[in-house]
Amino acid sequence: MRIIVDAMGGDNAPQAPVRGALAAVKEYGCEVILVGRGEDILSVLEQDGVHDLPAGVEIAHASQVVEMCDNPATAFREKKESSLTIGLNLLKEGAGDAFVSAGSTGALLSAATLLVKRVSGIRRAAMAPVVPTGKGGAILIDCGANAECTPEYLLQFAFMGSYYAERMLGCPEPRVGLLNIGVEESKGTDLQREALALLKKAGQEGRINFVGNVEAREAVEGAVDVIVSDGYSGNIFLKTMEGTGLFLAREIKKMFKKNLLTKLAALMVSGGIRDFKKLLDSGEVGGTALVGISKPVIKAHGSSDDYAMKNAIRQAVQFASSGIIEDITENIEYMRLPVGLNKPSAGQQG
């Protein structure tokens, strides 16, 4: 398995991508192509006492870097020699099995869509992170790639999220729920109500295990394995979860620091505290898959450190060998609406 890594993407580049890649090669036995400024990559290796490229590691020189301030829709075209553009072109040409970047989300999504292309028939690629829940975790699809959606997009997200949960989380017949403000079928905007009808039909046909609308509170408790949402609502859901987690962690820390007795109590439950922090740490998962692209693309968090980048590469290895893209391709006929029925809902744009 060969993974292409954007060595210049992210807040901690090139150190984190390079060191994470070397750790992944050792731990997972994969091969890695580091794409970026060759001199910068070699400098990181020299700093770590590595004077020769380790077995399984290659460098593909890219003289430019897509910065966070660049226009995400055009950056990959304007910077044809960037690590992002060259890396995705390598993926497109078959030089690697998956691509990982901690760079600009918008630029990565635009470039992956236009260079690597979506699976034929998929209207929009979606970001599908694993979010912690009371029953382990769930796929949230979409979490920000598509702020405005049509009912057909949500139908496709449900199928893609279901395949992802089954293959990546080992969840047979994953329960799929539509994120809404209530469980009643009358709740939500035109988008949710129209999408609900499509999802119910797919469920009745046995294509997905659709359980109906799900409120955010129940989703966090673990009521479903796949949370289907437009990117706008999904992003708010995700950021609220992240903020709540940080708030709780900070308050728990303050509580245990009050006095000697609470500090002793903290020592007694230190294992549980570590597990709690680990549950909320996005670096443990590694990154977010761009599901619907014709080849595996993983977006790592912009602030990823070495450990998070190593885990993002692990996720890329798993995604590339999972069969998810084949599942989507083979079932695309059930995920499309007849011509004329795939127009945006009232107030929504395609």
N, C-alpha and C positions, 0 to 999 in steps of 0.2 A: 504494500500500500504506500503510495507516494502522495504527500500532502504539500501543497503550495502555500507558503506563509508570507504574508505582507510584513516584511521586516521593518518597514518605516511607518506603519499605521499605529496610532494610539498615543496616549500621553507619555508612556514610558518606553517608546521606541528609540533606538533599536534594541536596547538592552533586554527588555521583557520578551519580545518575540524571539530573539536569538537564543536567549537562555532557556526559555520555555520550549523551544524547538529541540534543542540539544537534550533536554530532560526527557522529552517525548520519544525521541529516537532510542534512548537508552531503555526507557520503561515499557514502551509499546512495540518496539521493534519495527516501527515504520521508517520510511525514508522521507526526507524533507528537502524542499527547494526553498531557500531563503531569497526573497526578491527584494532588492533595495540597493542602496549605494554600497558597492563592494567594499570600499575602504572603511566605511562605518561599521559594516558587519565584521570585517576582519579585526577592527580595533576592539570591538567587544570581546571577540575570542582571545585576542592578545591580553586584554585586561584579566581574563580568567585563566591565563596560562596555557591556552590552547594555540599552538603554533602551526598546526596542520589541520585541515578540515577533517573532522571525524568521518568514519565510514557511514554512508547513508545520508550525508549532508552535502548539498550543492548550493552554489550561489548563482543567481541570475541577476546580472547588474541592471539597475534601473536608476537613472540619473535624477529623476524628479520625484516629488512627494506631493500627494493631494493633501492640502491643509484643511483644517476645519473651517477656515474662512472662505474657501473656494466655493463657487456655485456648485451644489451637489448634482444638478442636472446636466452640467456640461463639463465638469472638471476632468473626467476621464478622457474626453475628446480633446480638450485644450492642453492636457498634459499626457500626451501619448507615450512618453518615456517614464511615466510614473510607476511606482511599484504596484499600485492598484490595477492600472490598465494592463501592464505587462503580465502580472500574475493571473488576471482573469483570461487574458488571451492564451496563456499557457494551458489553463484549464480547458478552454474551448478547443484547443488543438489536441488535447489528450495527453499532454506532458505530465499531468498529475491527476489524481482521483478526486481531490477536493481542494477548496481554497478557504483560507482563514485570514481574517483581517480585524484589527481593532480600530481601524480608521473611521472616517466619516460614514455614518449609517446611510444618509441620503445618497452619497456618491457611490457607495457599494451597491445599494439597491438599484440605482439607475444603470450603473455599469454592468451589473450581473444580468439585468433584464435585457439590455440592448446588445451586449457582447455574447454572453453565454446563452441567452434567450430563455423564455419560459417553456415548460412542457406544452406541446401543441394542444390547444383547447383551453388551457388555463388562462383566465382573464387577468388575474393579478397574483403575483407572488405575495406571500404573507410571512410576517415574522412570528415565530412560534416558540417563545421561551417556556421553560418548565418553571412553574411557580409552586412554592411550598403550600401544602394544604394539610388539613387535619388527618388525611389518610395517605400522606406521603408526598404527592405532587400531582399537578395537572398541566396539560398543555393549554396555554392561552394563545388563541389564534383569531385575530390579528392583534398585535400590541402597538401598532403605530405606522406600519408601512402604507396603509390605505385609510386616510381619515374619512373619506366619503366612499360609500359602498352601494352596490345594488344587491337585491336579494340573491341573485345568482352568485355573486362573490361569496356571500356567507354560506351558501350551499356548498361551494367548492372548498371553502375553509373547513367546513365540518368534515368532509371526506378526507381532506389532507391531514387535518388534525387527528382524525381517527386512525389513519395509517401510521402516523408518527407515534402516537401513544402505544399502539400495538407493537410496533417494531422496536422503538427506542426505550420505552418504559416497561416492555414485557407485559402489557395489560391486555388480556384477551377480551374481545367484545367491549371496548372502552365505552363508558357512558358519555354521551355527547349532550351538552346543554347549551341553550342560546341565552347569553347574558341579557338580562332585561330588568325592568324596575318592579316586576311582579311575576308570579308564576301563571296568572290567568292569561288565557289566550288573547284577551282583548287589550292587554297592556302593551305599552311601547308605541313607537312611531310607526308610520306606514312601513318603513324598512323592516322592523322587527316582526310585524304582523304578517307581511308577505313572505319573509324568510321562514317564519314558523310553519307556514303552510307547505313550503317546499321541503323543509326538514322532516315534517311529519310524514309526508309522502315517501321520502327516502327511507324513513324508519319502518313504515308499514310494508315496504317492499323488501325489507331485510338487508338493505345496503349499509346502513349504519345503525347503531344502537342509540337512537335519539330518545331522550327522556323528557323533553319539553323545555320551557323557560326555566332559568335559574337566576336567583338574585345573588348579588355579590357576596352577601353574608354566607349563604349556603355554599357558594362556590369555594370560599376560603375554608369552610368546614370539611370539604371533600365530597360534596354531593355528586360531582361529576368528574370525569377524567379528562374531558376536553371542553374548554370554555370557548364558545364561538362568539366573536364580537367584531364590530367594525373597528378600525384602527384607532379612531378617536376615543371611543368609550373604553377600549381595551388598554390604551395607554394610560388613561386616568386610573383605571383599575390597578394596573401594574405599579404606577408611581405611588398610589395611595398605599398599596401593600408595602412597598419599599420604605416609604416614610414612616408608616406605623411600626415596622420592624425596627428601624433605627431609634424611634422614640422609645419603644419598649426596652430595647437594649440599654439605652442611656439611663432610663429611670430605674431599671433593675440594678445597674452598676451603682447609681447614687444610693439606692436603698441599702445595698450591702456594705457601703463605705461609711455608714452613719457612726458606728462605734465598734468597740472591740468585739462585742458579741456578734454583731452582724458580719464582721469580717471573718470570724471563726465559722459562722454559718455558711459563708461564701466558700470557704475551704471544703466544707462537708458536701456541698452540691456543685463543686467546680466541674465535675464531669458533665453534669446536666447542663451547666451554663455553656460549656464548650460545644455541646451538641446543639444547643439552641442557636448559638452564633453561627455554627456550621450550616444549619438549616436555612438561615437567612443570607448566607454568603453566595452571591452570584458566581464568584470565582470557582466554587465547587462544581457547578454545572459546566462552566467554561464559556458558553456563548449561546447565541440564538440562531437557529437555523432559518435560512430564507427558503421556505417550503414553496414549491411550485416552479423553481428554477430547474432547468434540465440537467444540471449537475450540482453536486453538493457544495453549498456556500455557507460558511459559518461566520456570523458577526460576533466577535468578542467585545466585551465592554471596553470603552475607551480608556478606562483607568486600570485595565488588566495588568497584573504583575506577572512574574515568571510562572508562578503556580497556576494562575488563571489561564495563561496562554497554553501551558502544557495540557490543561484539561480541555481547552477549546480544540486542540489538535486531537485529543482522544475522542471528543465528540464527533469531529470530522471523520475519523477512521470508522467509527461506529455507523455514522450516517451513510458513508460511501458503501458500506457492506450490508446495509440493512434491507435493501429492496424497496424502500419507500417510493422512490421515483418510478420504479417499474409498476408498483401498485397503482400509482396515480395514472400512469400512461395506459394501463390495461383497463381502467375503469372510467376513463374520461367520458364515455358516452352517457353515463348515468349522472354526470356532473354538469351537464350543459342544458340550457333551455332552448326550445325551438326558436328559430329566428322570429323576431318581433315581440318576444316575451322577456327579453333580457334588458329592457330599458330601465334607467334609474327610477327609483321610487320618487314620490313627490318630495321635493326639497333635497334630493340627492343627485349627485352627478357621477358619471362613470369614471 
